Amino acid sequence: MPELQFHLQHTDPASKARVGKITTDHGEILTPIFMPVGTVGSVKAVTQQQLNEDVKAQIILGNTYHLFLRPGLDVLEAAGGLHKFMGWKLPILTDSGGYQVFSLSGKRKLTEEGALFQNHIDGRKHLFTPELVMDMQRIIGGDIIMAFDECPPGGSEHEYTKTSMELTHRWLDRCISRFNETPAKYGYTQNLFPIVQGGVHYDLRKLSCDYIASKNATGNAIGGLSVGEPTEKMYEICELCCLYLPVDKPRYLMGVGTPWNILECIALGIDMFDCVMPTRNGRNAMLFTNNGVINIDNKKWEKDFSPIDQDIQCTVSNQYSKAYLRHLFKANEILALQIASIHNLAFYLHIVTEARNHIVSGDFISWKNEMVIRLQQRR
């Protein structure tokens, strides 16, 4: 069972943007790529068939914290892992639960051993350690599994952030030890990605990048961004991390963001993205399109019978009109949530595919600069 492979295929002469191919035992992933978030083994309101055919997803996410609570590790192990349980044949990345521990700040306590917290369902206490998180992700069965980290709040002071980063590094060493001493399950390779932390402090981010790069993992992630810091600061930190992380390994920016955020970060050298925004915003009547952001609730769409977005290769986006989708939202019809979610996800995949094409053709920067302006327009 070979480890994950990353082949760098093209680089953009005018930026740090790049095109590559990740090979896993469950298939190839063409980068740059956006990964739909399937927190509990389901991308909300979207079937696996629709993810394949309409969204054209190449990899999706599952979350260790949520899957640990429901359906539970015993169910997932009995099913043969998350792939078989949910009927998904392509790659899966599992988040370690570090961000969920961050979001439960009022209900958790961090120690050297791990994170003790009360879960959000029934209030029971759990202790997540780096070793346990590795064991849980082995059982869940992700092709790519994430190291356990602490995500400090945006704007954290230097001293707190440094202490947090050093804890994350020590936890990483324990993750690697546990990962190396346990076998992959279900007959395919699992790959561990470390996570860079360090908040908005340049010296800490460089230290963390150097530490993570020294582990020679098959890929590396950048965490702790899009947690309240200004957007320009996020770009600066992202650019810094790409400068110090290995060129020959995929770079994954966790939890980011809008379509224009993604294009700007592709230009800085990021390969992989995930975010709940396309589905969450879709369920709240916000659509991303090639010509800007639409609030489909607005009366201006009541008699607009044009397709949601005919410029992307998605049957749902081409088949249904803005007027029809608005009607479904006004009628509280559950189909509205499904159509909007599929469209937004398909649009995100469309954007990264177009970015890939323009990097290859050599005009990425001019296209990106034009698209960033267009995409942010409110219609």
N, C-alpha and C positions, 0 to 999 in steps of 0.2 A: 504494500500500500504506500505509494509515494506521497511525500508531503505536497502541500499546495505549491503550485508553480506560478510565477508571475513573469510574463514576457513583455518587456517594454517595446512597443512597435513603432511609435512616432512621437516626436516632441515638436512643440510649436516654437519657431525661431524668435517670435516676438513676445513670448511669455514663458511661464513655467508649465503650461498646460501639456498634457501628455495622454497618449492612447496606449492601452495595454490589454493583455488577456490573462485572466486568472483561471487556472485549471484546478478543479477539485474532483473528487471521486463522483460527485453528483452532477458534474457538467462544467461548462466553461462560462465565465462571466467577462463580458467585454466592458472595459473601463474607458472613460468615467461611467459610473453606474449609480443609480438611485435604488435603494432597497426598501420596499414597502414594509411597514411595521405590522407584524402579526403577533401582538403582545401575548395573547393567551392561546396561541395556535390558530388564530383566525385574524385575517385582515378585515377590520370591521365592515360589514355590509357587502363584502365581496367574496364570491366563491373562488375556490382554487382554479376552476375552469376559466373563470373570467380573468383571473390573474395571468393565466397562460395566454389566453386568446385575445383579450381586449387590452389589458395593461401591458402584456409582453414582459412581465417581470422575469428576471434571471436569477434572483436570489431574494429571500425574504428574511425577516427577523422574528425570533421568539424571545421572550423574556424570562429569565430564570426565576426571578422572584415570583412573578404571577403564575408561572407553570408549576412551581413548587407548591403553591397554595391550591391551585385548581388546574388540572385534575389531580395533581399529585404525582410524585415520582414513581410510585408503585404501579399506577395505571400506565404511565408512559413506558416504563420498562417492560411491562407485560405486553404492550402493543408492539414492541420492537423499536421504540424511539419515536420522536415527533414526526419524522417523515412519513412513517407508515400510519401513525395515529391520525394525521390530518390529510393523508392522501396527496402529499406534495413530493414530487420526484426530483426537483432541482435543489441547489444548495440552500442551506439555512445557516444564519449567523445567530448565535445566542448571546444576549447581553447578560453580564454577570449579576446584575441587580444593584450595582453600585449607585446608579442614578436614583433608583427607587429608595434606597437607604437615605440618600441625600434629601429626597422629597419628603421623607418621613422624619424630618429633623426634630419635630416636637415629640416623637415617640421612639427615639433610638438613643443608644449610648455607644460611643466608639471606645474601644480599648485596643491594646496591642494584639490581643487574641483575635478580635473581629468586631462585628457590629451586632449589638443586641437591640432588638426592636420589637414593637408590637405590630402585628399585621393589621391591615386596614379592614379585614373582613369580620373577624370575631375577637380581635384584640389579644390573641394569644402571643406569647413571647417566643422569639426564635433567635438563635445565635448563628449568624453567617460568618464562617471563617474562610480564609483563602482555600484551605484544603477541602472544606465541604462544598464550596462553590465549584471547584474543579470536578468533584465527584458528581455533583448535581448536573453539570453541563455534559459530562460524559454520558449520564443516563438519558438526558433529554436528546442528545445526539446531534448537536450542531456540527456542521462542517468546519465552521470557524467559531471558536469560543473565546470569550473575553476574560482578561485578568480581573480580579476583584480590586477595586480602587475606592478611594474616597473622593467625591466630587465637592470641592469647597464652594460655598456660595459666591456668586459674582461680586467683585469688589472687595473680597477678603483681604485683610491686611497682610503685609509681607511675612510677618512672623508666623501667623496662623497658617498661611498658605505653605510656607516652607516646612512646618511641622507635618502638615497634611500630606505634602508631596513625599516626604521621607517615609511616612507610614505606608503610603501607596507603593513605594519602591520595596520596602521590606515585605509587604504583602505579595508583591510580584515575585520576589525570590521564593516565597513559600508556594505560590501558584505553580511556578516552573518546576520546583522539586516534586510536588504532588503530580503534576501533569506527566513528568518524565517517568515516574514510578508506577503509573497506572496505564493499563492497555486501553486502546480505543475499543468501543463497543460496536456491535452490529456489522462488522466486516468492512468498514471504510475508515479513512484517515480523518482525524480531527486535528485542527490547527489552532494554536494559542496565539492571540494577539495581545501584547502589552498595551497599556494606555498612558500616554503622556499627560501629566498634570502640571500645575504651577501657576494657575490663575492667570492674571494679566501682567505678571511680573516677568520681564524678559530674561533676567538672570536665572530665575527658577525654571522657566521653560527650556532654556538651553541646557541646564543641568539635567532636567528630566529627559530631554531628547537624547542626550549623550548616554544616559544610564539605560534607557530603553533600547537604543541602537546597539549597545554593547551585548545585549542578550541574543542578538542574531535570530530573532523570531522570523516566521514566514511572512509576517505583515505587522504593521504598527498602527495604532489608533491615537487620535488626538481628542481628549476629553476635556470637560470643564469649560466649554465655550457655549455661547447662546444660553447663558444662565443669568442674564441681567446686565452684562457689560455692553457698552456702546458697540454698534455694528463695526465702526472703523477699527476699534480696538480688537474685535474678533478677527478682522482681516489681517491686522498687523501680527497678531500672535500666530495665526495660521501660516502666514508667510515665513515667519521666523522658524516655526517647527519644520516646514518643508525644506528649509535651508539645511537643517541638521539631521533630519531623518534620512535613512538610506534611500538612494535613488532607485535601487533594484528591488525594492519591496513595496507592496501596495500601501497607500496611506488612506486611512479611514477617518473622516471627520464626523464625530458622533453628534446626532441630534440637530443637524443644520440642513435646511432651513427653508426660506422662500426660494422660488426659482431663480431670482436674481442673486441671492446669496450663493446659491450653488454655482452659478456661472462665474461669479467673481472668484470663488474658491477653487474652481477648476483651473482658472488662470494662474493661481498661486501654486498649483501642483498637487491638488487633492484628487484621489481616484474613486473613493467610495463615500456615499452619503446615505443617511436615513433620517426620517422625520415623520411625526404623526400629522403634520400640518395638512397635507393633501386630503386625508380622510376626515380629520377633525373639522377643518374649515369647510369641506364639502358638505358635511352633515349640518352645517350652519349656513348653508345657501351661498357660500363664497366659492366662486369658480376661478381657476387660473386658466387663461387662454393666451394665444399668440398675440392678441391685441390688448392685453391688459386684464385687470381683475374685475370680475362681475359680481355684484350682489344680485342674485337671480330673484330675490324677493321684490325688487323694485318694480313699480308699475310700468316703467318704460319698456319692460320685456313682455308685457301682457299680450301684445299682438305681433311679437317678433317671431316669425315662423322659420327663421333661418337656423341652420344647425348650431349646436353649442359651439363647436369648433371643427370646421371641415378641413383644416390644414394639418390634422394629425391622423395617423393611421389607427383609428379606433372606431369600431362599429357603433358603439354607444354614442360617442361624441358626434358622429356623422348622422346617425339615424334620428335622434330626438331633437326637437326644436327648443329654443329658449322659452318660448311661450308655454310649451307643454310641461317643461320641467318646472317653470314657475307655478303653473297650475297644481302640479303634484305637491309642491311645498305648501302652497296655500291650503290645499285639501288635507294636509297632514298625512299624505300617502307615503307609506314606507318605501315605495319604489323610488321616491325622490332622493332618499339617502343613498340608495344603491347607485343610481345613475350618476349623481354628483361625485361620489367617491371613486367610481370607476373612471370617470372623465378626468378628475384631478390626478389620479395615479398615472393614467395613460399619458397625461400631459407632462408630468415629471419625467417619465421614461422617454418621451419624445424629445424633451429639452436636452437630456444628457446624450441621447443618440445623435441629435443635431450637432451638439458640441463636438462629439467624436468625429463626425463627418467633416466639420470645418477645420479641426486640427489637422486631419489628414490632408485636406485640400489646401491648407496654408493660409486661410483667411480668417482664422478663429478670432483674433482680437477685434477686427473691424466688425464682424458679425456680433460678437459678444457685447461690444459697446452699444451697438444699436438695439440689441434685444433687451439689455438691462433697462434702458429707458422705456421701451415699449411695454415690457412686462409689468412695470410698476404703475402704469396709467390706470386710473379708476374710471370705469365706464358706467 
